[in-house]
Amino acid sequence: MKQHKTNTELIAKSLKRRHRKQTRLKYYGLFSVLLGISFLLILLGSITLNGYTAFQQTVIKVNVKIDENHIFGDDGKVSQDVMYATNWDGLAKKAFRKVFPEVTDRFQQRKLSDLISANSGYEIQQMMIDDPSLVGKEIEIWVNASDDVDQFIKGRLNVEVPEDQRRINDMQLSWIQTLKEKNIIKKTFNTGFFTSADSREPESSGILGAILGSAMAMVVTMFLALPFAVMAAIYLEYFAKPGKLTDFIEVNINNLAAVPSIVFGLLGLAVFLNFFQLPRSAPLVGGMVLALMTLPTIIIASRAAIRAVPPSIRDAALGLGASKMQAAVDHVLPLASPGILTGTIIGMAQALGETAPLIMIGMVVFLVDIPTGFTDTATALPVQIYIWSDSAERAFYERSSLAIMFLVLFLIGMNLLAVLLRKKFEKKW
């Protein structure tokens, strides 16, 4: 009886220890999940706090009068040559200096002109191109303020430090205060960020060119990677004979999925640019490089999706006289398509965020024009973020944070889409 009681106590103690270990393991897992979520929230919060102000841009009102000799040629018609030969920046600065007629010193006039964007003349030129009837009239136009003024208005420039340690001096601060009193300086929604390409001036830079470059590269990646990946998966699952060659192929596919992305950039540089002489910095080449990088991931996901289809589906098709190809394409592949689609979306999301392979093929370019074709010179959104984050102006850091917000949201959306599609189309066997 005593021995039986001792055994019962031992079992009870053992169960208590096991339950304690199980409880600790549960809380360890919960702690890990909460820690990961905390870091994610810190990351998103930091990006949001640094980038949300880029939704607004400081603008200054100037009154400009354009003469006919700045627009029309000798024949009395609008002349592109005359317009491009006109010093529009000089006209913008001259018009802005009229707000402060008391400033006559050359040095002070240069400092005064620094308050408006160096690209303000371009804005006036575009207005004249859109509506030549404005010639000879005094028009009001809101031009972008310089990045330093923009950061000061947004409260991101510390003016408490000594004057020689900041980018805006006391005299310029007094001019800004005058602009506020005259109500000719304000913050507006930064439409240029979404409708323009890159610029050397932060206040004029945008992400449209980078977005179109990324979109065209993704189109090329999709049309190259998906068909080849599905065909390779079908071959390896249904047609490849077991042996050393098949094992060698499978091992290398798994290894390629773990190869650093910059290696694929070096491959694209050597093969597509140096050997085939394809255009440098083009979305076509960028898409081909990203397709090579994404291919192993989609092959692995496609094989897993095909393997998840019950063998009875294929056996039934073969039993009714279908060929191996017909059984694979007409019966197995449609049932495996949700898993294949999910793997493809995840692979495309990974490719969208890549920077290193695109840098290797020259898509790290300063580009003020918006690309219109797959062979045009272009950049990509991750590369644009890299370029801006490496710039000295704080306004570029602000815009890179906003661009990261859009990139992260797009990546989250793609992964969410993959989950929803898998939930909707997956079948229970």
C-alpha positions as a Markdown table, in Angstrom:
| # | Residue | x | y | z |
|---|---|---|---|---|
| 1 | Met | 0.0 | 0.0 | 0.0 |
| 2 | Lys | 2.8 | 2.3 | 0.9 |
| 3 | Gln | 4.6 | 1.4 | -2.3 |
| 4 | His | 1.5 | 2.2 | -4.3 |
| 5 | Lys | 1.2 | 5.6 | -2.6 |
| 6 | Thr | 4.8 | 6.4 | -3.4 |
| 7 | Asn | 4.3 | 5.5 | -7.1 |
| 8 | Thr | 1.2 | 7.7 | -7.2 |
| 9 | Glu | 3.1 | 10.6 | -5.7 |
| 10 | Leu | 5.9 | 10.1 | -8.2 |
| 11 | Ile | 3.5 | 10.1 | -11.1 |
| 12 | Ala | 1.8 | 13.2 | -9.7 |
| 13 | Lys | 5.1 | 15.0 | -9.4 |
| 14 | Ser | 6.1 | 14.0 | -12.9 |
| 15 | Leu | 2.8 | 15.3 | -14.3 |
| 16 | Lys | 3.3 | 18.6 | -12.5 |
| 17 | Arg | 6.8 | 19.0 | -13.9 |
| 18 | Arg | 5.5 | 18.2 | -17.4 |
| 19 | His | 2.6 | 20.6 | -17.1 |
| 20 | Arg | 5.0 | 23.3 | -15.9 |
| 21 | Lys | 7.3 | 22.7 | -18.8 |
| 22 | Gln | 4.3 | 22.8 | -21.2 |
| 23 | Thr | 3.1 | 26.1 | -19.6 |
| 24 | Arg | 6.6 | 27.6 | -19.9 |
| 25 | Leu | 6.9 | 26.5 | -23.5 |
| 26 | Lys | 3.5 | 28.1 | -24.2 |
| 27 | Tyr | 4.5 | 31.4 | -22.6 |
| 28 | Tyr | 7.9 | 31.3 | -24.4 |
| 29 | Gly | 6.1 | 31.0 | -27.7 |
| 30 | Leu | 3.7 | 33.8 | -26.8 |
| 31 | Phe | 6.6 | 36.0 | -25.8 |
| 32 | Ser | 8.3 | 35.3 | -29.1 |
| 33 | Val | 5.2 | 36.3 | -31.0 |
| 34 | Leu | 4.7 | 39.4 | -29.0 |
| 35 | Leu | 8.3 | 40.4 | -29.4 |
| 36 | Gly | 8.1 | 40.0 | -33.2 |
| 37 | Ile | 4.9 | 42.0 | -33.3 |
| 38 | Ser | 6.5 | 44.7 | -31.1 |
| 39 | Phe | 9.5 | 45.1 | -33.4 |
| 40 | Leu | 7.1 | 45.2 | -36.4 |
| 41 | Leu | 5.1 | 48.0 | -34.8 |
| 42 | Ile | 8.3 | 49.9 | -33.9 |
| 43 | Leu | 9.5 | 49.6 | -37.5 |
| 44 | Leu | 6.1 | 50.7 | -39.0 |
| 45 | Gly | 5.8 | 53.5 | -36.3 |
| 46 | Ser | 9.3 | 54.8 | -37.0 |
| 47 | Ile | 8.7 | 54.8 | -40.8 |
| 48 | Thr | 5.3 | 56.5 | -40.4 |
| 49 | Leu | 6.6 | 59.2 | -38.0 |
| 50 | Asn | 9.5 | 60.0 | -40.4 |
| 51 | Gly | 7.5 | 59.9 | -43.6 |
| 52 | Tyr | 3.9 | 61.2 | -43.0 |
| 53 | Thr | 4.9 | 64.8 | -43.4 |
| 54 | Ala | 6.0 | 64.1 | -47.0 |
| 55 | Phe | 2.3 | 64.1 | -47.8 |
| 56 | Gln | 2.5 | 67.9 | -47.6 |
| 57 | Gln | 4.7 | 70.3 | -49.5 |
| 58 | Thr | 5.4 | 74.0 | -48.6 |
| 59 | Val | 4.6 | 76.4 | -51.5 |
| 60 | Ile | 5.1 | 80.2 | -51.9 |
| 61 | Lys | 3.0 | 82.5 | -54.1 |
| 62 | Val | 4.7 | 84.6 | -56.7 |
| 63 | Asn | 3.3 | 87.0 | -59.3 |
| 64 | Val | 4.9 | 86.5 | -62.7 |
| 65 | Lys | 4.4 | 88.2 | -66.0 |
| 66 | Ile | 5.7 | 86.5 | -69.1 |
| 67 | Asp | 6.7 | 88.5 | -72.2 |
| 68 | Glu | 6.0 | 87.3 | -75.7 |
| 69 | Asn | 9.7 | 87.0 | -76.4 |
| 70 | His | 9.8 | 84.2 | -73.8 |
| 71 | Ile | 7.2 | 82.1 | -75.7 |
| 72 | Phe | 6.8 | 83.0 | -79.4 |
| 73 | Gly | 9.3 | 82.8 | -82.2 |
| 74 | Asp | 9.7 | 85.3 | -85.1 |
| 75 | Asp | 6.7 | 83.8 | -86.8 |
| 76 | Gly | 4.4 | 84.7 | -83.9 |
| 77 | Lys | 3.8 | 81.0 | -83.0 |
| 78 | Val | 4.8 | 79.1 | -79.8 |
| 79 | Ser | 8.4 | 78.0 | -80.2 |
| 80 | Gln | 9.8 | 75.2 | -78.2 |
| 81 | Asp | 13.4 | 76.4 | -78.9 |
| 82 | Val | 12.6 | 79.9 | -77.5 |
| 83 | Met | 10.9 | 78.5 | -74.5 |
| 84 | Tyr | 13.8 | 76.1 | -73.6 |
| 85 | Ala | 16.3 | 78.9 | -74.2 |
| 86 | Thr | 14.5 | 81.2 | -71.7 |
| 87 | Asn | 15.9 | 81.5 | -68.2 |
| 88 | Trp | 12.7 | 80.5 | -66.3 |
| 89 | Asp | 14.5 | 80.0 | -63.0 |
| 90 | Gly | 15.8 | 83.6 | -63.3 |
| 91 | Leu | 12.3 | 84.8 | -64.0 |
| 92 | Ala | 10.9 | 83.0 | -61.0 |
| 93 | Lys | 13.6 | 84.4 | -58.7 |
| 94 | Lys | 13.2 | 87.9 | -60.0 |
| 95 | Ala | 9.4 | 87.7 | -59.4 |
| 96 | Phe | 9.9 | 86.4 | -55.9 |
| 97 | Arg | 12.4 | 89.2 | -55.0 |
| 98 | Lys | 9.7 | 91.7 | -55.8 |
| 99 | Val | 8.0 | 90.7 | -52.5 |
| 100 | Phe | 11.1 | 92.1 | -50.7 |
| 101 | Pro | 12.0 | 95.3 | -52.7 |
| 102 | Glu | 14.1 | 96.5 | -49.8 |
| 103 | Val | 16.6 | 93.7 | -50.4 |
| 104 | Thr | 19.2 | 95.1 | -52.8 |
| 105 | Asp | 22.4 | 93.6 | -51.7 |
| 106 | Arg | 23.5 | 90.8 | -54.2 |
| 107 | Phe | 24.5 | 88.4 | -51.4 |
| 108 | Gln | 21.2 | 88.9 | -49.6 |
| 109 | Gln | 19.3 | 88.5 | -52.9 |
| 110 | Arg | 21.0 | 85.1 | -53.4 |
| 111 | Lys | 20.0 | 84.1 | -49.9 |
| 112 | Leu | 16.5 | 85.3 | -50.6 |
| 113 | Ser | 16.2 | 83.3 | -53.8 |
| 114 | Asp | 17.3 | 80.2 | -51.9 |
| 115 | Leu | 13.9 | 80.2 | -50.2 |
| 116 | Ile | 12.1 | 79.0 | -53.3 |
| 117 | Ser | 12.9 | 75.8 | -55.1 |
| 118 | Ala | 15.7 | 75.7 | -57.7 |
| 119 | Asn | 13.1 | 74.1 | -60.0 |
| 120 | Ser | 10.4 | 76.8 | -59.6 |
| 121 | Gly | 11.1 | 78.1 | -63.1 |
| 122 | Tyr | 10.2 | 74.7 | -64.5 |
| 123 | Glu | 6.8 | 74.9 | -62.9 |
| 124 | Ile | 6.2 | 78.3 | -64.6 |
| 125 | Gln | 7.4 | 76.9 | -67.9 |
| 126 | Gln | 5.0 | 74.0 | -67.8 |
| 127 | Met | 2.2 | 76.4 | -67.0 |
| 128 | Met | 3.0 | 78.4 | -70.1 |
| 129 | Ile | 3.2 | 75.3 | -72.3 |
| 130 | Asp | -0.2 | 74.2 | -71.1 |
| 131 | Asp | -1.8 | 77.6 | -71.6 |
| 132 | Pro | 0.1 | 80.0 | -73.9 |
| 133 | Ser | -2.8 | 82.5 | -73.6 |
| 134 | Leu | -1.4 | 83.5 | -70.2 |
| 135 | Val | 1.4 | 85.4 | -72.0 |
| 136 | Gly | 1.4 | 89.1 | -71.2 |
| 137 | Lys | -0.8 | 88.6 | -68.1 |
| 138 | Glu | 0.4 | 88.9 | -64.5 |
| 139 | Ile | -0.4 | 85.5 | -63.0 |
| 140 | Glu | -0.3 | 84.1 | -59.5 |
| 141 | Ile | 1.5 | 80.8 | -59.2 |
| 142 | Trp | 2.3 | 78.8 | -56.1 |
| 143 | Val | 5.9 | 77.4 | -56.5 |
| 144 | Asn | 7.6 | 74.9 | -54.3 |
| 145 | Ala | 9.6 | 76.3 | -51.4 |
| 146 | Ser | 13.2 | 75.0 | -51.0 |
| 147 | Asp | 13.7 | 71.8 | -49.0 |
| 148 | Asp | 15.2 | 73.7 | -46.1 |
| 149 | Val | 12.1 | 76.1 | -45.9 |
| 150 | Asp | 9.8 | 73.1 | -46.2 |
| 151 | Gln | 11.5 | 71.3 | -43.3 |
| 152 | Phe | 11.4 | 74.4 | -41.2 |
| 153 | Ile | 7.7 | 74.9 | -41.8 |
| 154 | Lys | 7.1 | 71.3 | -40.9 |
| 155 | Gly | 9.0 | 71.7 | -37.6 |
| 156 | Arg | 11.8 | 69.3 | -38.7 |
| 157 | Leu | 14.6 | 71.9 | -38.7 |
| 158 | Asn | 16.0 | 72.9 | -35.3 |
| 159 | Val | 16.6 | 76.6 | -35.2 |
| 160 | Glu | 17.8 | 76.7 | -31.6 |
| 161 | Val | 21.3 | 75.7 | -32.6 |
| 162 | Pro | 23.9 | 78.4 | -33.4 |
| 163 | Glu | 23.3 | 80.1 | -36.8 |
| 164 | Asp | 26.5 | 78.8 | -38.3 |
| 165 | Gln | 25.4 | 75.2 | -37.6 |
| 166 | Arg | 22.0 | 75.3 | -39.5 |
| 167 | Arg | 21.0 | 75.6 | -43.1 |
| 168 | Ile | 18.8 | 78.6 | -42.6 |
| 169 | Asn | 20.2 | 81.8 | -41.2 |
| 170 | Asp | 18.5 | 84.4 | -39.0 |
| 171 | Met | 17.9 | 86.7 | -42.0 |
| 172 | Gln | 16.1 | 84.0 | -43.9 |
| 173 | Leu | 14.0 | 83.2 | -40.9 |
| 174 | Ser | 12.8 | 86.8 | -40.7 |
| 175 | Trp | 11.9 | 86.7 | -44.4 |
| 176 | Ile | 9.9 | 83.5 | -43.8 |
| 177 | Gln | 8.1 | 85.2 | -41.0 |
| 178 | Thr | 7.2 | 88.0 | -43.4 |
| 179 | Leu | 5.9 | 85.5 | -45.9 |
| 180 | Lys | 3.7 | 84.1 | -43.1 |
| 181 | Glu | 2.4 | 87.5 | -42.2 |
| 182 | Lys | 1.5 | 88.2 | -45.9 |
| 183 | Asn | -0.2 | 84.8 | -46.2 |
| 184 | Ile | 1.8 | 83.9 | -49.3 |
| 185 | Ile | 3.3 | 80.7 | -47.8 |
| 186 | Lys | 1.4 | 77.5 | -47.0 |
| 187 | Lys | 1.4 | 73.8 | -46.9 |
| 188 | Thr | -0.5 | 71.8 | -49.6 |
| 189 | Phe | -1.0 | 68.2 | -50.5 |
| 190 | Asn | 2.2 | 67.0 | -52.3 |
| 191 | Thr | 0.7 | 65.8 | -55.6 |
| 192 | Gly | 4.1 | 66.0 | -57.2 |
| 193 | Phe | 5.4 | 63.1 | -55.1 |
| 194 | Phe | 2.9 | 60.8 | -56.9 |
| 195 | Thr | 3.0 | 62.3 | -60.4 |
| 196 | Ser | 6.7 | 63.0 | -60.9 |
| 197 | Ala | 9.9 | 61.1 | -61.3 |
| 198 | Asp | 13.2 | 61.7 | -59.5 |
| 199 | Ser | 14.8 | 65.1 | -59.1 |
| 200 | Arg | 18.0 | 66.5 | -57.6 |
| 201 | Glu | 15.8 | 68.8 | -55.5 |
| 202 | Pro | 13.8 | 66.9 | -52.8 |
| 203 | Glu | 10.8 | 69.2 | -53.1 |
| 204 | Ser | 10.4 | 68.2 | -56.8 |
| 205 | Ser | 11.1 | 64.5 | -56.5 |
| 206 | Gly | 8.5 | 61.8 | -56.9 |
| 207 | Ile | 8.0 | 58.1 | -57.2 |
| 208 | Leu | 5.9 | 57.7 | -60.4 |
| 209 | Gly | 9.0 | 56.8 | -62.5 |
| 210 | Ala | 10.2 | 54.2 | -60.0 |
| 211 | Ile | 6.7 | 52.7 | -59.6 |
| 212 | Leu | 6.4 | 52.3 | -63.4 |
| 213 | Gly | 9.9 | 50.8 | -63.6 |
| 214 | Ser | 9.0 | 48.3 | -60.9 |
| 215 | Ala | 5.7 | 47.5 | -62.5 |
| 216 | Met | 7.2 | 46.8 | -65.9 |
| 217 | Ala | 10.0 | 44.6 | -64.3 |
| 218 | Met | 7.3 | 42.6 | -62.4 |
| 219 | Val | 5.4 | 42.0 | -65.6 |
| 220 | Val | 8.5 | 40.6 | -67.3 |
| 221 | Thr | 9.2 | 38.5 | -64.2 |
| 222 | Met | 5.7 | 37.1 | -64.1 |
| 223 | Phe | 5.6 | 36.1 | -67.8 |
| 224 | Leu | 9.0 | 34.4 | -67.6 |
| 225 | Ala | 9.1 | 32.8 | -64.2 |
| 226 | Leu | 5.5 | 31.4 | -63.9 |
| 227 | Pro | 5.3 | 29.3 | -67.1 |
| 228 | Phe | 8.9 | 27.9 | -66.8 |
| 229 | Ala | 8.4 | 27.1 | -63.1 |
| 230 | Val | 5.1 | 25.2 | -63.7 |
| 231 | Met | 6.6 | 23.3 | -66.6 |
| 232 | Ala | 9.7 | 22.4 | -64.5 |
| 233 | Ala | 7.5 | 21.3 | -61.6 |
| 234 | Ile | 5.3 | 19.1 | -63.8 |
| 235 | Tyr | 8.4 | 17.5 | -65.4 |
| 236 | Leu | 10.0 | 16.7 | -62.0 |
| 237 | Glu | 6.9 | 15.3 | -60.5 |
| 238 | Tyr | 5.5 | 13.2 | -63.3 |
| 239 | Phe | 8.1 | 12.7 | -66.1 |
| 240 | Ala | 11.6 | 12.8 | -64.6 |
| 241 | Lys | 12.9 | 9.3 | -63.9 |
| 242 | Pro | 14.4 | 8.7 | -60.5 |
| 243 | Gly | 18.2 | 8.7 | -60.5 |
| 244 | Lys | 21.3 | 10.7 | -59.9 |
| 245 | Leu | 20.5 | 13.3 | -62.6 |
| 246 | Thr | 17.0 | 14.1 | -61.1 |
| 247 | Asp | 18.5 | 14.2 | -57.6 |
| 248 | Phe | 21.1 | 16.6 | -58.8 |
| 249 | Ile | 18.5 | 18.9 | -60.3 |
| 250 | Glu | 16.3 | 18.9 | -57.2 |
| 251 | Val | 19.3 | 19.6 | -54.9 |
| 252 | Asn | 20.4 | 22.5 | -57.1 |
| 253 | Ile | 16.9 | 24.0 | -57.2 |
| 254 | Asn | 16.8 | 24.0 | -53.4 |
| 255 | Asn | 20.2 | 25.5 | -53.3 |
| 256 | Leu | 19.3 | 28.2 | -55.8 |
| 257 | Ala | 16.4 | 29.3 | -53.7 |
| 258 | Ala | 18.9 | 30.2 | -50.9 |
| 259 | Val | 21.5 | 31.9 | -53.1 |
| 260 | Pro | 22.0 | 35.6 | -52.2 |
| 261 | Ser | 20.2 | 37.8 | -54.7 |
| 262 | Ile | 23.3 | 39.8 | -55.7 |
| 263 | Val | 24.6 | 36.6 | -57.3 |
| 264 | Phe | 21.7 | 36.7 | -59.7 |
| 265 | Gly | 22.6 | 40.3 | -60.4 |
| 266 | Leu | 26.1 | 39.3 | -61.3 |
| 267 | Leu | 24.7 | 36.6 | -63.6 |
| 268 | Gly | 22.5 | 39.1 | -65.3 |
| 269 | Leu | 25.4 | 41.5 | -65.7 |
| 270 | Ala | 27.6 | 38.8 | -67.3 |
| 271 | Val | 24.9 | 37.1 | -69.5 |
| 272 | Phe | 22.2 | 39.6 | -70.4 |
| 273 | Leu | 24.3 | 42.8 | -70.6 |
| 274 | Asn | 27.9 | 41.7 | -71.5 |
| 275 | Phe | 27.1 | 38.7 | -73.7 |
| 276 | Phe | 23.7 | 39.4 | -75.2 |
| 277 | Gln | 24.2 | 43.2 | -75.2 |
| 278 | Leu | 20.7 | 43.9 | -74.0 |
| 279 | Pro | 20.0 | 47.6 | -73.0 |
| 280 | Arg | 21.4 | 48.6 | -69.6 |
| 281 | Ser | 19.1 | 49.8 | -66.8 |
| 282 | Ala | 16.0 | 48.6 | -68.7 |
| 283 | Pro | 13.0 | 46.9 | -67.0 |
| 284 | Leu | 13.3 | 44.1 | -69.5 |
| 285 | Val | 16.7 | 43.1 | -68.1 |
| 286 | Gly | 15.6 | 43.8 | -64.5 |
| 287 | Gly | 12.6 | 41.5 | -65.0 |
| 288 | Met | 14.7 | 38.7 | -66.5 |
| 289 | Val | 17.2 | 38.9 | -63.5 |
| 290 | Leu | 14.3 | 38.8 | -61.0 |
| 291 | Ala | 12.7 | 35.9 | -62.9 |
| 292 | Leu | 15.9 | 33.9 | -62.5 |
| 293 | Met | 15.9 | 34.7 | -58.8 |
| 294 | Thr | 12.2 | 33.9 | -58.3 |
| 295 | Leu | 12.2 | 30.7 | -60.4 |
| 296 | Pro | 13.4 | 28.3 | -57.7 |
| 297 | Thr | 10.9 | 29.6 | -55.2 |
| 298 | Ile | 7.9 | 29.1 | -57.6 |
| 299 | Ile | 9.2 | 25.7 | -58.6 |
| 300 | Ile | 9.3 | 24.5 | -55.0 |
| 301 | Ala | 5.9 | 25.9 | -54.3 |
| 302 | Ser | 4.4 | 24.4 | -57.5 |
| 303 | Arg | 5.9 | 21.0 | -56.7 |
| 304 | Ala | 4.4 | 21.1 | -53.3 |
| 305 | Ala | 1.0 | 22.1 | -54.7 |
| 306 | Ile | 1.1 | 19.3 | -57.3 |
| 307 | Arg | 2.2 | 16.7 | -54.7 |
| 308 | Ala | -0.8 | 17.7 | -52.5 |
| 309 | Val | -3.3 | 16.6 | -55.2 |
| 310 | Pro | -4.4 | 13.0 | -54.4 |
| 311 | Pro | -2.8 | 10.5 | -56.8 |
| 312 | Ser | -6.3 | 9.0 | -57.4 |
| 313 | Ile | -7.1 | 12.1 | -59.6 |
| 314 | Arg | -4.2 | 11.3 | -61.9 |
| 315 | Asp | -4.8 | 7.6 | -61.8 |
| 316 | Ala | -8.4 | 8.0 | -62.7 |
| 317 | Ala | -7.5 | 10.2 | -65.7 |
| 318 | Leu | -4.9 | 7.7 | -66.9 |
| 319 | Gly | -7.4 | 4.8 | -66.4 |
| 320 | Leu | -9.9 | 6.6 | -68.7 |
| 321 | Gly | -7.3 | 6.8 | -71.5 |
| 322 | Ala | -5.7 | 10.2 | -70.9 |
| 323 | Ser | -2.1 | 10.6 | -71.6 |
| 324 | Lys | 0.4 | 11.6 | -68.9 |
| 325 | Met | 0.4 | 15.2 | -70.2 |
| 326 | Gln | -3.4 | 15.4 | -70.4 |
| 327 | Ala | -3.7 | 14.0 | -66.9 |
| 328 | Ala | -1.2 | 16.5 | -65.6 |
| 329 | Val | -2.4 | 19.6 | -67.4 |
| 330 | Asp | -6.2 | 19.0 | -67.6 |
| 331 | His | -6.8 | 17.4 | -64.2 |
| 332 | Val | -3.9 | 17.8 | -61.7 |
| 333 | Leu | -2.8 | 21.4 | -62.6 |
| 334 | Pro | -6.2 | 23.1 | -62.1 |
| 335 | Leu | -6.5 | 21.5 | -58.7 |
| 336 | Ala | -3.0 | 22.6 | -57.8 |
| 337 | Ser | -3.4 | 26.1 | -59.1 |
| 338 | Pro | -4.3 | 27.8 | -55.7 |
| 339 | Gly | -1.0 | 26.6 | -54.2 |
| 340 | Ile | 0.9 | 27.5 | -57.4 |
| 341 | Leu | -0.7 | 31.0 | -57.4 |
| 342 | Thr | 0.1 | 31.5 | -53.7 |
| 343 | Gly | 3.8 | 30.6 | -54.2 |
| 344 | Thr | 3.9 | 32.9 | -57.3 |
| 345 | Ile | 2.6 | 35.9 | -55.3 |
| 346 | Ile | 5.0 | 35.3 | -52.5 |
| 347 | Gly | 7.9 | 35.0 | -55.0 |
| 348 | Met | 6.8 | 38.2 | -56.8 |
| 349 | Ala | 6.6 | 40.0 | -53.5 |
| 350 | Gln | 10.1 | 38.9 | -52.7 |
| 351 | Ala | 11.3 | 40.1 | -56.1 |
| 352 | Leu | 9.5 | 43.5 | -55.7 |
| 353 | Gly | 11.5 | 44.3 | -52.6 |
| 354 | Glu | 14.9 | 43.4 | -54.1 |
| 355 | Thr | 17.6 | 46.0 | -54.6 |
| 356 | Ala | 21.0 | 44.3 | -55.0 |
| 357 | Pro | 20.4 | 42.5 | -58.4 |
| 358 | Leu | 18.9 | 45.7 | -59.9 |
| 359 | Ile | 21.9 | 47.7 | -58.8 |
| 360 | Met | 24.2 | 45.3 | -60.5 |
| 361 | Ile | 22.5 | 45.7 | -63.9 |
| 362 | Gly | 22.5 | 49.5 | -63.7 |
| 363 | Met | 19.0 | 50.4 | -62.6 |
| 364 | Val | 20.5 | 52.6 | -59.9 |
| 365 | Val | 20.2 | 55.7 | -62.1 |
| 366 | Phe | 19.2 | 59.3 | -61.6 |
| 367 | Leu | 16.2 | 59.6 | -63.9 |
| 368 | Val | 13.9 | 62.7 | -64.3 |
| 369 | Asp | 11.9 | 61.1 | -67.2 |
| 370 | Ile | 9.1 | 58.6 | -66.7 |
| 371 | Pro | 9.8 | 55.3 | -68.6 |
| 372 | Thr | 7.3 | 54.4 | -71.3 |
| 373 | Gly | 8.7 | 51.1 | -72.6 |
| 374 | Phe | 10.3 | 47.9 | -71.4 |
| 375 | Thr | 13.7 | 48.9 | -73.0 |
| 376 | Asp | 13.7 | 52.5 | -71.7 |
| 377 | Thr | 16.1 | 53.5 | -69.0 |
| 378 | Ala | 14.4 | 53.1 | -65.6 |
| 379 | Thr | 14.8 | 52.5 | -61.9 |
| 380 | Ala | 12.7 | 50.6 | -59.4 |
| 381 | Leu | 11.1 | 51.7 | -56.1 |
| 382 | Pro | 13.5 | 49.9 | -53.8 |
| 383 | Val | 16.4 | 51.3 | -55.7 |
| 384 | Gln | 14.9 | 54.8 | -55.5 |
| 385 | Ile | 14.5 | 54.4 | -51.8 |
| 386 | Tyr | 18.2 | 53.4 | -51.6 |
| 387 | Ile | 19.3 | 56.5 | -53.6 |
| 388 | Trp | 17.2 | 58.9 | -51.5 |
| 389 | Ser | 18.3 | 57.4 | -48.1 |
| 390 | Asp | 21.9 | 58.0 | -49.2 |
| 391 | Ser | 21.3 | 61.7 | -49.9 |
| 392 | Ala | 22.4 | 64.4 | -47.5 |
| 393 | Glu | 19.2 | 66.5 | -47.5 |
| 394 | Arg | 16.8 | 65.6 | -44.7 |
| 395 | Ala | 13.8 | 66.1 | -47.1 |
| 396 | Phe | 15.0 | 63.1 | -49.1 |
| 397 | Tyr | 15.0 | 61.1 | -45.9 |
| 398 | Glu | 11.4 | 62.1 | -45.3 |
| 399 | Arg | 10.4 | 61.1 | -48.8 |
| 400 | Ser | 12.3 | 57.8 | -48.6 |
| 401 | Ser | 10.3 | 57.0 | -45.5 |
| 402 | Leu | 7.1 | 57.7 | -47.3 |
| 403 | Ala | 8.2 | 55.5 | -50.2 |
| 404 | Ile | 9.0 | 52.7 | -47.8 |
| 405 | Met | 5.5 | 53.0 | -46.3 |
| 406 | Phe | 4.0 | 52.4 | -49.8 |
| 407 | Leu | 6.3 | 49.6 | -50.5 |
| 408 | Val | 5.6 | 47.9 | -47.2 |
| 409 | Leu | 1.9 | 48.3 | -47.6 |
| 410 | Phe | 2.1 | 46.9 | -51.1 |
| 411 | Leu | 4.1 | 43.9 | -49.9 |
| 412 | Ile | 1.6 | 43.3 | -47.1 |
| 413 | Gly | -1.2 | 43.5 | -49.6 |
| 414 | Met | 0.4 | 40.9 | -51.9 |
| 415 | Asn | 0.9 | 38.5 | -49.0 |
| 416 | Leu | -2.6 | 39.1 | -47.8 |
| 417 | Leu | -3.9 | 38.4 | -51.3 |
| 418 | Ala | -1.9 | 35.1 | -51.3 |
| 419 | Val | -3.5 | 34.0 | -48.0 |
| 420 | Leu | -7.1 | 35.0 | -49.2 |
| 421 | Leu | -6.7 | 33.1 | -52.5 |
| 422 | Arg | -5.4 | 30.1 | -50.8 |
| 423 | Lys | -8.3 | 30.1 | -48.3 |
| 424 | Lys | -10.8 | 30.6 | -51.1 |
| 425 | Phe | -9.6 | 28.1 | -53.7 |
| 426 | Glu | -7.9 | 25.4 | -51.6 |
| 427 | Lys | -9.8 | 22.0 | -51.5 |
| 428 | Lys | -10.1 | 19.6 | -48.6 |
| 429 | Trp | -9.2 | 16.1 | -49.6 |
